[in-house]
Amino acid sequence: MINADKMRRAFGAVAEIMSQQRDYLIKLDQRNGDGDLGISMADGYAAASSALQTSTENDLGKLCICAGKAFNEAAPSSLGTITSICLMGMARVLKGHEEADTLLLSEALLAGVAKVMEKAGSKPGEKTILDSVVPASEALRDNSGSGSKAAFAAAADAAKKGSEATADMPAVHGRAAYYGEKSIGLIDGGAEVGRLIFETLAAFAAGETSGND
């Protein structure tokens, strides 16, 4: 079960990873983007984590709204906006809950990515963060009966495979779309962000990291 304390610590863990991988994400994005991916993800997750740490709210949905607003203000980039939209979509499912099991969390994640697809007009298979986050969220749902550790491990594996698969896709969105077929062979930076998130959450679920402890 996840509660407000665990959500705060999970965001702290993700914020730490994004800070550590900031330069890696910048280099990835410089190949077919504008190079700000690492900056926006590090700044965005740091702001979201900080906002949650200072909030006394225990409602998980309201915490997602808090994180989404902070993220959007700190990282008004394309992926920053997408992340905020996802968090707002998650909030609709989690609002009114102070605890959530793995199945409810997966339903919230799927609602979040559905909102992203609706707003951005995108879908998996187009070389974006959706290529790692959607299969990861589905794997979390499909393995929710196996316990959080196993479910998040399956989600992390799906995110990794999804990110790797973007190397075979031409970009159709954003600045990378200008490169068209030339983007084939390159892993998408956004999809790598999704991989990092789910690998961090899997480690968190396994007790390997505890965020801001």
Buried (B, 14 or more C-beta within 10 A) or exposed (E): EBBBEBBBBBBBBBBBBBBEBBEBBBEBBBBBBEBBBBBBBBBBBBBBBBBBBEBEEBBBBBBBBBBBBBBBBBBEBBBBBBBBBBBBBBBBBBBEBBEBBBBBBBBBBBBBBBBBBEBBEBBBEBBBBBBBBBBBBBBBBBBBEEEBBBBBBBBBBBBBBBBBBBBEBBBBBBEBBEBEEEBBEBBBBBBBBBBBBBBBBBBBBBEEBEBBE
